[in-house]
Amino acid sequence: MVANQKRREFIATVGAVSAFGVAGCLSGDENASGNTIKVGVMQPLTGPLGSVGEPARDAAVLPAQQVNDADIEAEIDIQTEDTQTDPQAAVSAAQSLVDADYPAISGPLSTATTLQVLQNVCKPNQIAECTLATAPTITDVDDNDLLFRTSASDALMSQAVAQLANEGMDVSSISTFAINDSYGQSLANAFADAFDGNVLEQVSFESGQSSYTSKLTQALSGDPDALFIVAFTENGIKILRDFYSDFSSDTEILATSGIYNPAIPENVNADLTNITGVTSVGTGPSLDHFNQAFNDEYGSEPGQFTWQAYDATATLMLANAAADSNDGAAIKDNMRQIANPEGTEVTADNLAEGVEMAMNGDDINYQGVTSDITFDDNGDVESGTYSEYWFTSDGALETGDQISID
């Protein structure tokens, strides 16, 4: 995906699970005053979310590269791990970070891996975690205030999807078709609560099936006006192939971020003009700066969840600097201090200076790439912005109006 030499060297050095020093960072366990800020990064580089996880990993290490390229005292020590989009593999990966004395974890992406890492690694070891996962269940999980997220809860996305269905589509009945995990089921249920029309069937499916025809038959048995699909891209491709092979395309399809992928048309090979979806977008004050920095570093445009991944690492770095300690409990105690008003504004444009200010004890207010990043009492961000998307008759993926939900 990325052609420049710097990226090739980076991948060769990091691999799937090895430690590396970004731009010559120091090793060791010093706190911020000792010049080393340690952050672990976990993303799904393989498995159903691999196509999303790789650019998210790239975005997550970018803040460290920016700081290490700057002329300040602090240097950032990063280690990356592959969750494999599998909760048990993620637990092992997180334990590797703990064993290497990383006090904070940026990521992971999926809800199932986030919750397993929290319960089995972060809570027992007092590790601060800033995830990209979106399921509403994360809001109320017993986390000892260790878990934060830079992605908006799907409680907000469900309202955006329902708003599109209620106001932008001529549908009065819908069935839901969602992956059988905490992400899929909680989003489908939240949407069903927010939709003004009739929800006829709520069908769950397992990942990695050879055929989804029988499950689709169940979901479409009531002849709904639309089918709401909650799936990852890998599952979504197979689901859409089965749908267009065996069912009428007169049924509208409503989708979420998993279907927002330019690879969908070439892999499904059908007229996808009956698909309308909603995906999260970045709207933070330094979005343009981040987009340019990502393109300069990796030779490609940032994609889904790259904004949230950048913000997750940036907030953990700033909290570490403010805490003056590579200690997970101290880092989590400073997450709201560096992100919530008030203080000197810090963005992707001046992140290195922000780290230096935090180290000096100055009040800062991190304004993210995703949004302004204000954490509430549950560690959630307080708003989400989403964009409508659709596929044209020639297979192009286009976006339209934005929907902001507080």
Secondary structure, 3 states (H helix, E strand, C coil): CCCCHHHHHHHHHHCCCCEEECCCCCCCCCCHHHCEEEEEEEECCCCCCHHHHHHHHHHHHHHHHHHHCCCCCCEEEEEEEECCCCHHHHHHHHHHHHHCCCCEEECCCCHHHHHHHHHHHHHHHCCEEEECCCCHHHCCCCCCCCEEECCCCHHHHHHHHHHHHHHHCCCCEEEEEEECCHHHHHHHHHHHHHCCCEEEEEEEECCCCCCCHHHHHHHCCCCCCEEEEECCHHHHHHHHHHHHHHCCCCCEEEECHHHCCCCHHHHHCCCCCCEEEEEECCCCCCHHHHHHHHHHHHCCCCCCCHHHHHHHHHHHHHHHHHHCCCCHHHHHHCHHHHHCCCCEEECHHHHHHHHHHHHCCCCEEECCCCCCCCECCCCCECCEEEEEEEECCCCCEEEEEEEEEC
